[in-house]
Amino acid sequence: MREDLVPGDLMIVDQFFDRTSRRISTFFGKGLVAHVGMANPVCPVLSSTVYAIGQKLGFRIHRGGNYICIEGPQFSTKGESEIYRRWGVDVIGMTNVTEAKLAREAEICYSTLALITDYDVWHTSEAAVTSDAVIKVLLGNVSKAKTIIKELVKSLPLKSDCQCNKALADAIVTAREIIPAKVKKDLQIIVGKYLK
């Protein structure tokens, strides 16, 4: 969505804009309400580590950007693409935002490594976006992403000073005594430490 983000580049996204409407993006709602903060939706420690590895490997990698997630499976119209650019969106895709929300609710460190494949339809001097063109660039980016992940696994700290593992600490709204037993059991792995 930006001229300086060239197909083949990578970006560590730090913000999301959700334009989806048909996806389940919460573990809560049926007998247990929780409002988890999403002001800073990615783990700063994990994101910094991924960025540093990408730089060390010599990849064209950008730090920070706003990812708009569209429903898909269709690509954007030209009008949508132009509006998203006016909104200040940096990259566009059809995944990520749901995963970011669920990871935050589950208190899991999360980061997005966006693989830039095309300029979307706003860029008039580039060829129209096609699946074949996107897949060709995507395959090269997937190879870079795999290399980053291999290095990331070796360098992740065993313990982090981020706050990801405390996202639910003040988020549960439902009074503990009225949460149904089945809901407590189903969500034990996520909320168990807060329902004791």
Phi and psi in degrees as GROMACS dihedral restraints (atoms count N, CA, C in turn):
[ dihedral_restraints ]
;  ai    aj    ak    al  type     phi  dphi    fc
    3     4     5     6     1  -128.2    20    10
    4     5     6     7     1   144.4    20    10
    6     7     8     9     1   -58.9    20    10
    7     8     9    10     1   -36.8    20    10
    9    10    11    12     1   -80.2    20    10
   10    11    12    13     1    -6.4    20    10
   12    13    14    15     1   -96.7    20    10
   13    14    15    16     1    97.3    20    10
   15    16    17    18     1   -87.9    20    10
   16    17    18    19     1   140.6    20    10
   18    19    20    21     1   -50.8    20    10
   19    20    21    22     1   129.7    20    10
   21    22    23    24     1   106.7    20    10
   22    23    24    25     1   -18.1    20    10
   24    25    26    27     1   -74.1    20    10
   25    26    27    28     1   165.9    20    10
   27    28    29    30     1  -122.7    20    10
   28    29    30    31     1   152.8    20    10
   30    31    32    33     1  -140.9    20    10
   31    32    33    34     1   136.3    20    10
   33    34    35    36     1   -90.9    20    10
   34    35    36    37     1   105.0    20    10
   36    37    38    39     1   -74.8    20    10
   37    38    39    40     1   141.8    20    10
   39    40    41    42     1  -123.4    20    10
   40    41    42    43     1    -4.2    20    10
   42    43    44    45     1  -141.9    20    10
   43    44    45    46     1   157.4    20    10
   45    46    47    48     1  -132.5    20    10
   46    47    48    49     1   150.2    20    10
   48    49    50    51     1  -128.3    20    10
   49    50    51    52     1   120.3    20    10
   51    52    53    54     1   -95.9    20    10
   52    53    54    55     1   113.5    20    10
   54    55    56    57     1  -111.2    20    10
   55    56    57    58     1    21.0    20    10
   57    58    59    60     1   -93.2    20    10
   58    59    60    61     1   161.5    20    10
   60    61    62    63     1  -141.6    20    10
   61    62    63    64     1   -10.6    20    10
   63    64    65    66     1  -112.8    20    10
   64    65    66    67     1    12.0    20    10
   66    67    68    69     1  -106.6    20    10
   67    68    69    70     1   142.1    20    10
   69    70    71    72     1   -80.8    20    10
   70    71    72    73     1   118.9    20    10
   72    73    74    75     1  -125.2    20    10
   73    74    75    76     1    28.4    20    10
   75    76    77    78     1  -151.9    20    10
   76    77    78    79     1   151.8    20    10
   78    79    80    81     1   -89.5    20    10
   79    80    81    82     1   -10.4    20    10
   81    82    83    84     1  -107.9    20    10
   82    83    84    85     1   169.4    20    10
   84    85    86    87     1   129.1    20    10
   85    86    87    88     1   -27.9    20    10
   87    88    89    90     1  -105.1    20    10
   88    89    90    91     1    78.6    20    10
   90    91    92    93     1    95.8    20    10
   91    92    93    94     1    -6.2    20    10
   93    94    95    96     1  -147.4    20    10
   94    95    96    97     1   114.4    20    10
   96    97    98    99     1  -105.4    20    10
   97    98    99   100     1   133.2    20    10
   99   100   101   102     1  -140.8    20    10
  100   101   102   103     1   134.6    20    10
  102   103   104   105     1  -113.9    20    10
  103   104   105   106     1    98.3    20    10
  105   106   107   108     1   -89.3    20    10
  106   107   108   109     1   134.0    20    10
  108   109   110   111     1   -66.1    20    10
  109   110   111   112     1   134.7    20    10
  111   112   113   114     1  -125.2    20    10
  112   113   114   115     1    18.4    20    10
  114   115   116   117     1   -55.8    20    10
  115   116   117   118     1   -41.5    20    10
  117   118   119   120     1  -123.0    20    10
  118   119   120   121     1    88.4    20    10
  120   121   122   123     1   -77.8    20    10
  121   122   123   124     1    -5.7    20    10
  123   124   125   126     1  -118.7    20    10
  124   125   126   127     1   156.6    20    10
  126   127   128   129     1   -74.3    20    10
  127   128   129   130     1   121.9    20    10
  129   130   131   132     1   -65.8    20    10
  130   131   132   133     1   -34.1    20    10
  132   133   134   135     1   -69.9    20    10
  133   134   135   136     1   -49.4    20    10
  135   136   137   138     1   -62.9    20    10
  136   137   138   139     1   -44.5    20    10
  138   139   140   141     1   -61.8    20    10
  139   140   141   142     1   -43.3    20    10
  141   142   143   144     1   -63.0    20    10
  142   143   144   145     1   -39.2    20    10
  144   145   146   147     1   -66.9    20    10
  145   146   147   148     1   -44.5    20    10
  147   148   149   150     1   -62.1    20    10
  148   149   150   151     1   -43.7    20    10
  150   151   152   153     1   -61.4    20    10
  151   152   153   154     1   -47.1    20    10
  153   154   155   156     1   -60.3    20    10
  154   155   156   157     1   -40.0    20    10
  156   157   158   159     1   -65.9    20    10
  157   158   159   160     1   -45.2    20    10
  159   160   161   162     1   -58.7    20    10
  160   161   162   163     1   -41.4    20    10
  162   163   164   165     1   -64.8    20    10
  163   164   165   166     1   -46.3    20    10
  165   166   167   168     1   -58.7    20    10
  166   167   168   169     1   -36.3    20    10
  168   169   170   171     1   -78.7    20    10
  169   170   171   172     1    -6.5    20    10
  171   172   173   174     1    82.9    20    10
  172   173   174   175     1    16.9    20    10
  174   175   176   177     1   -79.9    20    10
  175   176   177   178     1   152.1    20    10
  177   178   179   180     1   -75.5    20    10
  178   179   180   181     1   103.6    20    10
  180   181   182   183     1  -131.1    20    10
  181   182   183   184     1   137.0    20    10
  183   184   185   186     1  -112.8    20    10
  184   185   186   187     1   146.6    20    10
  186   187   188   189     1  -111.6    20    10
  187   188   189   190     1   123.9    20    10
  189   190   191   192     1    87.6    20    10
  190   191   192   193     1   130.9    20    10
  192   193   194   195     1   175.2    20    10
  193   194   195   196     1   159.4    20    10
  195   196   197   198     1  -101.7    20    10
  196   197   198   199     1   120.7    20    10
  198   199   200   201     1  -101.1    20    10
  199   200   201   202     1   121.4    20    10
  201   202   203   204     1   -96.6    20    10
  202   203   204   205     1   128.8    20    10
  204   205   206   207     1  -104.5    20    10
  205   206   207   208     1   116.8    20    10
  207   208   209   210     1  -100.0    20    10
  208   209   210   211     1   159.3    20    10
  210   211   212   213     1   -63.9    20    10
  211   212   213   214     1   -45.2    20    10
  213   214   215   216     1    70.6    20    10
  214   215   216   217     1  -174.7    20    10
  216   217   218   219     1   -80.1    20    10
  217   218   219   220     1    -2.5    20    10
  219   220   221   222     1   -75.7    20    10
  220   221   222   223     1   152.5    20    10
  222   223   224   225     1   -74.5    20    10
  223   224   225   226     1   168.7    20    10
  225   226   227   228     1   -67.6    20    10
  226   227   228   229     1   155.5    20    10
  228   229   230   231     1   -77.9    20    10
  229   230   231   232     1   163.3    20    10
  231   232   233   234     1   -61.6    20    10
  232   233   234   235     1   -39.7    20    10
  234   235   236   237     1   -62.2    20    10
  235   236   237   238     1   -43.4    20    10
  237   238   239   240     1   -61.9    20    10
  238   239   240   241     1   -46.6    20    10
  240   241   242   243     1   -59.0    20    10
  241   242   243   244     1   -43.1    20    10
  243   244   245   246     1   -66.8    20    10
  244   245   246   247     1   -39.1    20    10
  246   247   248   249     1   -65.1    20    10
  247   248   249   250     1   -43.9    20    10
  249   250   251   252     1   -59.1    20    10
  250   251   252   253     1   -39.7    20    10
  252   253   254   255     1   -63.6    20    10
  253   254   255   256     1   -41.5    20    10
  255   256   257   258     1   -63.8    20    10
  256   257   258   259     1   -30.1    20    10
  258   259   260   261     1   -73.8    20    10
  259   260   261   262     1   -10.7    20    10
  261   262   263   264     1    89.7    20    10
  262   263   264   265     1    21.1    20    10
  264   265   266   267     1   -73.0    20    10
  265   266   267   268     1   140.5    20    10
  267   268   269   270     1   -97.5    20    10
  268   269   270   271     1   -42.1    20    10
  270   271   272   273     1  -137.5    20    10
  271   272   273   274     1   157.8    20    10
  273   274   275   276     1  -131.0    20    10
  274   275   276   277     1   145.5    20    10
  276   277   278   279     1  -164.8    20    10
  277   278   279   280     1  -176.8    20    10
  279   280   281   282     1  -117.5    20    10
  280   281   282   283     1    10.3    20    10
  282   283   284   285     1  -135.6    20    10
  283   284   285   286     1  -175.4    20    10
  285   286   287   288     1    94.3    20    10
  286   287   288   289     1   -50.3    20    10
  288   289   290   291     1   -65.9    20    10
  289   290   291   292     1   -40.7    20    10
  291   292   293   294     1   -62.6    20    10
  292   293   294   295     1   -43.5    20    10
  294   295   296   297     1   -62.2    20    10
  295   296   297   298     1   -40.3    20    10
  297   298   299   300     1   -63.2    20    10
  298   299   300   301     1   -41.9    20    10
  300   301   302   303     1   -65.8    20    10
  301   302   303   304     1   -46.2    20    10
  303   304   305   306     1   -66.9    20    10
  304   305   306   307     1   -38.6    20    10
  306   307   308   309     1   -62.4    20    10
  307   308   309   310     1   -41.7    20    10
  309   310   311   312     1   -63.9    20    10
  310   311   312   313     1   -44.5    20    10
  312   313   314   315     1   -62.4    20    10
  313   314   315   316     1   -33.4    20    10
  315   316   317   318     1   -87.6    20    10
  316   317   318   319     1     3.8    20    10
  318   319   320   321     1    59.3    20    10
  319   320   321   322     1    40.0    20    10
  321   322   323   324     1  -105.7    20    10
  322   323   324   325     1   134.1    20    10
  324   325   326   327     1   -61.2    20    10
  325   326   327   328     1   136.1    20    10
  327   328   329   330     1  -140.3    20    10
  328   329   330   331     1   141.4    20    10
  330   331   332   333     1  -145.8    20    10
  331   332   333   334     1   151.4    20    10
  333   334   335   336     1  -115.4    20    10
  334   335   336   337     1   127.4    20    10
  336   337   338   339     1  -106.4    20    10
  337   338   339   340     1    98.3    20    10
  339   340   341   342     1   -78.1    20    10
  340   341   342   343     1   133.6    20    10
  342   343   344   345     1  -102.5    20    10
  343   344   345   346     1   106.6    20    10
  345   346   347   348     1   -80.3    20    10
  346   347   348   349     1   120.1    20    10
  348   349   350   351     1  -112.6    20    10
  349   350   351   352     1   -23.9    20    10
  351   352   353   354     1  -163.7    20    10
  352   353   354   355     1   173.5    20    10
  354   355   356   357     1   -94.5    20    10
  355   356   357   358     1     9.3    20    10
  357   358   359   360     1    60.4    20    10
  358   359   360   361     1  -174.3    20    10
  360   361   362   363     1   -87.0    20    10
  361   362   363   364     1    -2.9    20    10
  363   364   365   366     1   -69.8    20    10
  364   365   366   367     1   -27.3    20    10
  366   367   368   369     1   -82.9    20    10
  367   368   369   370     1   102.0    20    10
  369   370   371   372     1   -72.9    20    10
  370   371   372   373     1   -22.9    20    10
  372   373   374   375     1   -88.3    20    10
  373   374   375   376     1    -5.9    20    10
  375   376   377   378     1   -96.3    20    10
  376   377   378   379     1   157.8    20    10
  378   379   380   381     1   -66.4    20    10
  379   380   381   382     1   156.4    20    10
  381   382   383   384     1   -58.6    20    10
  382   383   384   385     1   148.6    20    10
  384   385   386   387     1   -70.3    20    10
  385   386   387   388     1   126.1    20    10
  387   388   389   390     1  -129.9    20    10
  388   389   390   391     1   156.2    20    10
  390   391   392   393     1   -60.4    20    10
  391   392   393   394     1   -40.5    20    10
  393   394   395   396     1   -61.6    20    10
  394   395   396   397     1   -44.9    20    10
  396   397   398   399     1   -65.3    20    10
  397   398   399   400     1   -42.6    20    10
  399   400   401   402     1   -62.8    20    10
  400   401   402   403     1   -45.1    20    10
  402   403   404   405     1   -64.7    20    10
  403   404   405   406     1   -37.5    20    10
  405   406   407   408     1   -60.3    20    10
  406   407   408   409     1   -48.6    20    10
  408   409   410   411     1   -69.9    20    10
  409   410   411   412     1   -38.9    20    10
  411   412   413   414     1   -58.0    20    10
  412   413   414   415     1   -41.6    20    10
  414   415   416   417     1   -60.2    20    10
  415   416   417   418     1   -40.2    20    10
  417   418   419   420     1   -65.7    20    10
  418   419   420   421     1   -40.2    20    10
  420   421   422   423     1   -69.2    20    10
  421   422   423   424     1   -35.6    20    10
  423   424   425   426     1   -62.1    20    10
  424   425   426   427     1   -39.1    20    10
  426   427   428   429     1   -60.8    20    10
  427   428   429   430     1   -43.2    20    10
  429   430   431   432     1   -63.6    20    10
  430   431   432   433     1   -44.0    20    10
  432   433   434   435     1   -61.9    20    10
  433   434   435   436     1   -41.6    20    10
  435   436   437   438     1   -61.7    20    10
  436   437   438   439     1   -40.4    20    10
  438   439   440   441     1   -63.9    20    10
  439   440   441   442     1   -42.2    20    10
  441   442   443   444     1   -62.6    20    10
  442   443   444   445     1   -45.1    20    10
  444   445   446   447     1   -61.8    20    10
  445   446   447   448     1   -41.5    20    10
  447   448   449   450     1   -58.8    20    10
  448   449   450   451     1   -43.0    20    10
  450   451   452   453     1   -71.5    20    10
  451   452   453   454     1   -36.4    20    10
  453   454   455   456     1   -61.4    20    10
  454   455   456   457     1   -43.9    20    10
  456   457   458   459     1   -59.0    20    10
  457   458   459   460     1   -36.1    20    10
  459   460   461   462     1   -72.6    20    10
  460   461   462   463     1   -25.1    20    10
  462   463   464   465     1  -113.4    20    10
  463   464   465   466     1     3.2    20    10
  465   466   467   468     1   -67.4    20    10
  466   467   468   469     1   135.3    20    10
  468   469   470   471     1   -70.2    20    10
  469   470   471   472     1   145.6    20    10
  471   472   473   474     1   -68.9    20    10
  472   473   474   475     1   -30.5    20    10
  474   475   476   477     1  -133.2    20    10
  475   476   477   478     1   136.5    20    10
  477   478   479   480     1  -118.5    20    10
  478   479   480   481     1   151.5    20    10
  480   481   482   483     1   -95.7    20    10
  481   482   483   484     1    15.0    20    10
  483   484   485   486     1   -72.1    20    10
  484   485   486   487     1   171.4    20    10
  486   487   488   489     1  -105.0    20    10
  487   488   489   490     1    10.5    20    10
  489   490   491   492     1   -56.2    20    10
  490   491   492   493     1   -37.9    20    10
  492   493   494   495     1   -79.6    20    10
  493   494   495   496     1     9.9    20    10
  495   496   497   498     1  -125.5    20    10
  496   497   498   499     1    17.4    20    10
  498   499   500   501     1   -61.2    20    10
  499   500   501   502     1   -28.8    20    10
  501   502   503   504     1   -93.5    20    10
  502   503   504   505     1    -4.3    20    10
  504   505   506   507     1   -51.2    20    10
  505   506   507   508     1   -42.0    20    10
  507   508   509   510     1  -119.2    20    10
  508   509   510   511     1    18.8    20    10
  510   511   512   513     1   -97.3    20    10
  511   512   513   514     1   -22.4    20    10
  513   514   515   516     1   -75.6    20    10
  514   515   516   517     1   120.6    20    10
  516   517   518   519     1   -94.8    20    10
  517   518   519   520     1   -36.3    20    10
  519   520   521   522     1   -66.1    20    10
  520   521   522   523     1   134.4    20    10
  522   523   524   525     1   -59.7    20    10
  523   524   525   526     1   131.8    20    10
  525   526   527   528     1   -55.1    20    10
  526   527   528   529     1   -36.7    20    10
  528   529   530   531     1   -72.8    20    10
  529   530   531   532     1   -13.9    20    10
  531   532   533   534     1  -107.0    20    10
  532   533   534   535     1     2.5    20    10
  534   535   536   537     1   -71.7    20    10
  535   536   537   538     1   123.7    20    10
  537   538   539   540     1   -58.0    20    10
  538   539   540   541     1   143.6    20    10
  540   541   542   543     1   -57.5    20    10
  541   542   543   544     1   -40.2    20    10
  543   544   545   546     1   -63.6    20    10
  544   545   546   547     1   -40.7    20    10
  546   547   548   549     1   -64.7    20    10
  547   548   549   550     1   -43.5    20    10
  549   550   551   552     1   -58.0    20    10
  550   551   552   553     1   -43.0    20    10
  552   553   554   555     1   -67.4    20    10
  553   554   555   556     1   -46.8    20    10
  555   556   557   558     1   -62.4    20    10
  556   557   558   559     1   -34.7    20    10
  558   559   560   561     1  -104.4    20    10
  559   560   561   562     1    13.9    20    10
  561   562   563   564     1   -51.1    20    10
  562   563   564   565     1   -44.5    20    10
  564   565   566   567     1   -63.6    20    10
  565   566   567   568     1   -27.0    20    10
  567   568   569   570     1   -94.7    20    10
  568   569   570   571     1   -46.4    20    10
  570   571   572   573     1  -110.2    20    10
  571   572   573   574     1    -1.2    20    10
  573   574   575   576     1   -50.8    20    10
  574   575   576   577     1   -42.8    20    10
  576   577   578   579     1   -67.5    20    10
  577   578   579   580     1   -18.3    20    10
  579   580   581   582     1   -97.0    20    10
  580   581   582   583     1    -6.8    20    10
  582   583   584   585     1  -108.2    20    10
  583   584   585   586     1    14.0    20    10
